[in-house]
Amino acid sequence: MKLINTYTRLGLQLLGYLATVSPEQRVNVQEIALYYQVSHYHLTKVVGHLNRLGYIQSRRGRHGGILLNRSPETIQLGYLIQALEQGYPLLCPDHHRHTVRFCHSVFRILTIGLEALFIQFNEFTLIDLVVMND
């Protein structure tokens, strides 16, 4: 079972990398892509999203790069994952009356479970993720 998608994993890896460098040090996307051996293109999309969300600062050009916009101790993983996952849509493939009713019930139960999971994730911050990875 996949708990998070590739996009979210890239976001967590990117922020984790930035948490390990000096707070003033700008890092380019290519450096992180090479480090994790991931697509530069996909990582750039994640950078844009995290920049819009305010987690990082991004600057183009000769003196450009990215850096954390917030302290790693203040970035709660539950909120971060929800933002990267852009919610958690669950779809029912069938439109039969009984199936839709069943899916609605399953959706409500799963939503309650996921909300509890994200509350638990918020007990951890980005710094916990980096420290646990050592």
Wavefront OBJ file of the C-alpha trace (Angstrom):
o trace
v 0.000 0.000 0.000
v 1.241 3.466 -0.883
v 0.629 6.020 1.831
v 2.013 8.970 -0.126
v 2.480 9.579 -3.820
v 5.772 10.256 -5.624
v 5.106 14.005 -5.719
v 4.785 14.132 -1.928
v 7.863 11.954 -1.463
v 9.851 14.372 -3.644
v 8.588 17.284 -1.559
v 9.630 15.613 1.681
v 13.040 14.711 0.246
v 13.591 18.238 -1.045
v 12.703 19.847 2.276
v 14.738 17.256 4.150
v 17.761 18.090 2.010
v 17.319 21.815 2.609
v 17.033 21.192 6.362
v 20.524 19.663 6.372
v 22.333 22.607 4.765
v 23.128 26.003 6.240
v 19.938 28.125 6.519
v 21.443 30.874 4.312
v 22.825 28.499 1.677
v 20.953 28.489 -1.621
v 20.840 25.105 -3.317
v 19.997 24.508 -6.956
v 17.370 22.000 -8.002
v 19.852 20.047 -10.133
v 21.996 19.329 -7.055
v 19.037 17.811 -5.212
v 17.853 15.902 -8.303
v 21.307 14.347 -8.668
v 21.544 13.561 -4.968
v 18.237 11.661 -4.918
v 18.536 10.474 -8.530
v 15.143 11.880 -9.476
v 13.799 13.817 -12.433
v 14.866 17.482 -12.509
v 11.588 18.284 -14.284
v 9.394 16.707 -11.590
v 11.429 18.234 -8.789
v 11.026 21.678 -10.394
v 7.243 21.256 -10.275
v 7.468 20.423 -6.565
v 9.719 23.467 -5.983
v 7.114 25.746 -7.550
v 4.368 24.287 -5.368
v 6.400 24.519 -2.142
v 7.356 28.086 -3.049
v 3.680 29.044 -3.510
v 2.857 27.387 -0.171
v 5.587 29.434 1.544
v 7.760 26.517 2.675
v 10.724 27.608 0.542
v 12.108 30.664 -1.214
v 13.056 30.205 -4.832
v 15.100 32.549 -6.969
v 16.165 32.115 -10.590
v 19.343 33.285 -12.192
v 23.047 33.419 -11.470
v 22.658 33.890 -7.723
v 19.487 31.853 -7.590
v 18.557 28.660 -5.865
v 16.206 27.519 -3.159
v 16.260 27.630 0.623
v 13.881 26.938 3.478
v 11.563 29.829 4.241
v 10.719 28.451 7.690
v 12.615 26.730 10.450
v 12.511 22.912 10.116
v 11.231 22.715 13.708
v 8.063 24.593 12.698
v 7.116 22.545 9.623
v 4.529 20.010 10.804
v 4.480 16.902 8.637
v 0.696 16.424 8.697
v -0.027 19.855 7.236
v 2.851 19.503 4.778
v 1.701 16.114 3.488
v -1.904 17.299 3.156
v -0.733 20.342 1.188
v 1.423 18.237 -1.123
v -1.233 15.564 -1.572
v -3.762 18.352 -2.199
v -6.307 16.600 -0.027
v -6.953 12.923 -0.352
v -9.638 12.328 -2.974
v -11.157 8.883 -3.055
v -13.199 7.958 -6.092
v -15.824 5.301 -6.605
v -15.555 3.648 -10.019
v -19.187 2.558 -10.189
v -22.260 4.773 -10.308
v -24.833 2.195 -9.259
v -27.086 3.406 -6.462
v -25.938 0.819 -3.893
v -22.283 1.189 -4.799
v -22.405 4.978 -4.458
v -24.056 4.664 -1.043
v -21.442 2.095 0.018
v -18.605 4.256 -1.315
v -19.989 7.276 0.523
v -19.888 5.292 3.789
v -16.379 4.017 3.090
v -15.279 7.545 2.169
v -16.616 8.939 5.469
v -14.830 6.237 7.487
v -11.577 6.667 5.567
v -11.769 10.445 5.938
v -12.073 10.120 9.716
v -9.113 7.736 9.749
v -6.991 9.975 7.546
v -7.787 13.032 9.645
v -6.626 11.135 12.745
v -3.486 10.082 10.886
v -2.667 13.667 9.888
v -3.237 14.850 13.460
v -0.696 12.239 14.548
v 1.706 13.311 11.768
v 1.521 16.859 13.120
v 3.268 15.616 16.262
v 6.363 15.424 14.030
v 8.212 18.199 12.240
v 10.671 18.304 9.382
v 13.565 18.203 11.857
v 12.248 14.887 13.225
v 12.251 13.487 9.706
v 15.871 14.541 9.181
v 17.055 13.291 12.592
v 15.274 9.922 12.195
v 16.955 9.493 8.817
v 20.485 9.647 10.323
l 1 2 3 4 5 6 7 8 9 10 11 12 13 14 15 16 17 18 19 20 21 22 23 24 25 26 27 28 29 30 31 32 33 34 35 36 37 38 39 40 41 42 43 44 45 46 47 48 49 50 51 52 53 54 55 56 57 58 59 60 61 62 63 64 65 66 67 68 69 70 71 72 73 74 75 76 77 78 79 80 81 82 83 84 85 86 87 88 89 90 91 92 93 94 95 96 97 98 99 100 101 102 103 104 105 106 107 108 109 110 111 112 113 114 115 116 117 118 119 120 121 122 123 124 125 126 127 128 129 130 131 132 133 134
